[in-house]
Amino acid sequence: MRQIGIGLAGLGTVGAGVYKHVAQNRALLMERIGVELVVRRAVVRDPSKARVAGPSREQLSTRWQDLIDDPAIDIVVELMGGIDEPLALIRAAVTAGKVVVTGNKALLAEHGQEIFALAAEKRVPVFFEASTAGGIPIIKTIREALIANHIVSIHGIINGTSNYILTRMTDARLDFAEALAEAQAQGYAEADPTLDINGWDAAHKAVILASLAYGFWVGTDQIFVEGIDRLTATDIRFADELGYRVKLLAIIKADAAGPDGTAGSGGIEVRVHPTLIPKHHVLASVSGVFNAVRVCGDVVGETLFYGRGAGQDPTASAVISDLAEAAISLGGARGSYGFTPHGLYGNCRPLEDIRSRYYLRLAVDDKPGVLGQVASILGRHDVGISSVVQPETHDEAGRAQLVLMLDRASHRQMQSALEDILRLSAVMPPPALLRVESFTT
Ligand SMILES: NC(=O)c1ccc[n+]([C@@H]2O[C@H](COP(=O)([O-])OP(=O)(O)OC[C@H]3O[C@@H](n4cnc5c(N)ncnc54)[C@H](OP(=O)(O)O)[C@@H]3O)[C@@H](O)[C@H]2O)c1
């Protein structure tokens, strides 16, 4: 199978994750894209550092120029962070005809216009899924899946650190300093959390989303940015009593012509600031370090995306999706025909073996001992009971309702237990049996 050579600039949190998952999911990626992704070299500041994942010491270098000079490297992945060195690297890579993948939101927000002008001139793509909202595939969604749409608006909770702090200020009634200290202790905030709490990390991502949605690079001086650093616990509590959650929200909107014929300015607005959201709105329930992005398109209507906005594995997932696209852009890799068949998973498991939790409601005679009989049958079939509810009310026939929440059991176990239960004279069919999804896997 043809190999595509990758040069990793940066082997830190994200770079090491990319290395690890390209290796772990090698067979799956080969089946899906039809080429083998091979990391040939990585660039770091300190090659002597102990690393959890990465290529051999001989494949490490401290000069990003080595990635440009290596003819076996087709794709350069910039995961160093910072501005000047990554910008020089990307300029050199694109000029040398090497496809670029980057997760650098600050760089794109500041220099996106220049980078993409060069990419267009040299006809060399630059992919950037990991730059915004971590593992949520929002870049490809806006670029590809929503291609039919004028984007009406985007609302995003796109900074996990500030969302964690706000969640703790709301739920545990901490003040800002306490919540920040907790976020740092949990590893959710950098030692220097400035860009997270002053709103600029979210603002960089908002610039990228707005630019992608509206087709021009929005200047960082054209947007309104206010962080959460001056928010007080008192305001969060009052907002709460009024029925609102406070979120650091990125708001991107087009002032388009209205359906009633009113003329829009044709301009867009891009803002990031603490915002009260009604508690019943789905974005209000996005808690902790999670991100969510709501995109409204004129054709599709409202859509919502939710997931981890940072961290090694979710961000690596986004980078590797760009690697696949980069490989396809190089030719030779298999693009999608809509469905790519492969046999890596074998067959479906038989229904009888599938395990889940259950909700079981039985109509029973209102007399002592029935619960004991049902429980003993379930016990014989090795089905645990996690809780029992017996509402006071009776049905029209005067029967009592017995509601049992059952532990995980296979379909086979459950069916045979139920057959035995229905043989009890005190139980009237039909029973109600529903599966309960705990989202543990
Ligand atoms: N972390 C996340 O969750 C996340 C999420 C989305 C996007 N991003 C973006 O992804 C990028 C990387 O983030 P990260 O968290 O992985 O950073 P990181 O852990 O600090 O890793 C940076 C890596 O780049 C190397 N490096 C830095 N400057 C260098 C230079 N001048 N020359 C050679 N190597 C250099 C470092 O080498 P040493 O290992 O020797 O120090 C390290 O391996 C950033 O642009 C960040 O904004 C990160």
The ligand as a Tripos MOL2 file, in Angstrom:
@<TRIPOS>MOLECULE
LIG
   48    52     1     0     0
SMALL
NO_CHARGES

@<TRIPOS>ATOM
      1 N1         -3.7050   21.0380   23.9840 N.am      1 LIG1
      2 C1         -4.9210   21.0860   23.4410 C.2       1 LIG1
      3 O1         -5.8830   20.5440   23.9850 O.2       1 LIG1
      4 C2         -5.1230   21.8050   22.1300 C.ar      1 LIG1
      5 C3         -6.4060   21.8000   21.5460 C.ar      1 LIG1
      6 C4         -6.5890   22.4070   20.3100 C.ar      1 LIG1
      7 C5         -5.5450   23.0460   19.6900 C.ar      1 LIG1
      8 N2         -4.3110   23.0670   20.2990 N.ar      1 LIG1
      9 C6         -3.2110   23.7580   19.5910 C.3       1 LIG1
     10 O2         -2.2410   22.7990   19.2100 O.3       1 LIG1
     11 C7         -0.9470   23.3690   19.2940 C.3       1 LIG1
     12 C8         -0.0570   22.5020   20.2010 C.3       1 LIG1
     13 O3         -0.6040   22.4710   21.5000 O.3       1 LIG1
     14 P1         -0.0190   21.4880   22.6330 P.3       1 LIG1
     15 O4         -0.9550   21.6220   23.7740 O.co2     1 LIG1
     16 O5          0.2410   20.1570   22.0600 O.co2     1 LIG1
     17 O6          1.3640   22.2160   22.9790 O.3       1 LIG1
     18 P2          2.5740   21.6350   23.8520 P.3       1 LIG1
     19 O7          2.1420   20.5080   24.6930 O.co2     1 LIG1
     20 O8          3.2330   22.8120   24.4870 O.co2     1 LIG1
     21 O9          3.5920   21.0350   22.7510 O.3       1 LIG1
     22 C9          4.3460   21.8440   21.8970 C.3       1 LIG1
     23 C10         5.3310   20.9560   21.1740 C.3       1 LIG1
     24 O10         6.0410   21.7280   20.2020 O.3       1 LIG1
     25 C11         7.4540   21.6720   20.4440 C.3       1 LIG1
     26 N3          7.9650   23.0060   20.1310 N.ar      1 LIG1
     27 C12         7.4830   24.2010   20.5940 C.ar      1 LIG1
     28 N4          8.1900   25.2210   20.0420 N.ar      1 LIG1
     29 C13         9.1060   24.6560   19.2380 C.ar      1 LIG1
     30 C14        10.1200   25.1770   18.3990 C.ar      1 LIG1
     31 N5         10.3200   26.4820   18.2850 N.pl3     1 LIG1
     32 N6         10.8710   24.3140   17.6870 N.ar      1 LIG1
     33 C15        10.6980   22.9700   17.7920 C.ar      1 LIG1
     34 N7          9.7190   22.4030   18.5640 N.ar      1 LIG1
     35 C16         8.9510   23.2490   19.2830 C.ar      1 LIG1
     36 C17         7.6040   21.2730   21.8910 C.3       1 LIG1
     37 O11         8.8430   20.6180   22.0770 O.3       1 LIG1
     38 P3          9.2640   19.9590   23.5050 P.3       1 LIG1
     39 O12         8.3670   18.7660   23.6500 O.co2     1 LIG1
     40 O13        10.6830   19.5620   23.3500 O.co2     1 LIG1
     41 O14         9.0160   21.0210   24.5190 O.co2     1 LIG1
     42 C18         6.4080   20.3380   22.0840 C.3       1 LIG1
     43 O15         6.7120   19.0480   21.6430 O.3       1 LIG1
     44 C19        -1.1440   24.8010   19.7730 C.3       1 LIG1
     45 O16        -1.2070   25.6590   18.6510 O.3       1 LIG1
     46 C20        -2.4850   24.7500   20.4820 C.3       1 LIG1
     47 O17        -3.1570   26.0010   20.4700 O.3       1 LIG1
     48 C21        -4.0930   22.4560   21.4890 C.ar      1 LIG1
@<TRIPOS>BOND
     1     1     2 1
     2     2     3 2
     3     2     4 1
     4     4     5 ar
     5     4    48 ar
     6     5     6 ar
     7     6     7 ar
     8     7     8 ar
     9     8     9 1
    10     8    48 ar
    11     9    10 1
    12     9    46 1
    13    10    11 1
    14    11    12 1
    15    11    44 1
    16    12    13 1
    17    13    14 1
    18    14    15 2
    19    14    16 1
    20    14    17 1
    21    17    18 1
    22    18    19 2
    23    18    20 1
    24    18    21 1
    25    21    22 1
    26    22    23 1
    27    23    24 1
    28    23    42 1
    29    24    25 1
    30    25    26 1
    31    25    36 1
    32    26    27 ar
    33    26    35 ar
    34    27    28 ar
    35    28    29 ar
    36    29    30 ar
    37    29    35 ar
    38    30    31 1
    39    30    32 ar
    40    32    33 ar
    41    33    34 ar
    42    34    35 ar
    43    36    37 1
    44    36    42 1
    45    37    38 1
    46    38    39 2
    47    38    40 1
    48    38    41 1
    49    42    43 1
    50    44    45 1
    51    44    46 1
    52    46    47 1
@<TRIPOS>SUBSTRUCTURE
     1 LIG1         1 GROUP 0 **** ****
